[in-house]
């Protein structure tokens, strides 16, 4: 009986050498996608740092990471240059603003000098007529204020300017002729003694009508433009002295002429 030769089956081993370059390829692809994702919002400094890290890891061959960070497109401005430009614009705007403020300040100073000249003219008139105890002037933040006591113009409880005082009102109107013209506010004021008669039901009404009637006489001067004028009545609500005695009440009963600066128009 013949011996059968035993057959030995040798399994062939699959060549796995391709796995190494395949793994390297996958690693490179992964790195590439990470880089592409990060480039969607490029930060130049972070991009450069990432490129240096990958260059250290992948030293074989020449890759995109060996090149410097992206160069700004033609006409684009680097971040540092943009910052400097912004600072220059802000400084330029600040300089223009300062210039406007300086111009406005100079205009206000010039207007103050003009109002002082008008005040001197009115004071000269008051002195020449001996009316120091009845008329007074004062420069305020609002303008030049001329105060006329009611005992110069009106009888108690009346809104009609007394006949003997009409000449004073006409002379005051001449003082208000100015070039250039300014807006003028006429305001009436009373003390706190209640009034109620057939003509007026309150001090407020009396003060309004005194201001209006006084303004009408001023505007008989054809050199004055009515569009410059306005009238107000404050009743007893804007006192300049306590209403505790006769002297205080007399001070509160008044008509005021406020000459506004031209810069306030």
Buried (B, 14 or more C-beta within 10 A) or exposed (E): EEEEEEEEEEEEEEEEEEEEEEEEEEEBEEBBEEBEEEEEEEEBEEBEEBBEEBBEEBEEEEBEBEEEBEEEEEEEEEEEEEEEEEEEEEEEEEEEEEEEEEEEEEEEEEBBEBBEEBBEEBBEBBEEEEBEEBBBBEBEEEBBBBBBBBBBBBEEEBBEBBEEBEEBBEEBBEBBEBEEBBBBBBBBBBBBEEBEEEEBEBBBBBBBBBBBBBBBBBBEBEEBEEEBBBBBBBBBEBBEBEBEEEEBBBBBBBBBBBBBBBEEE
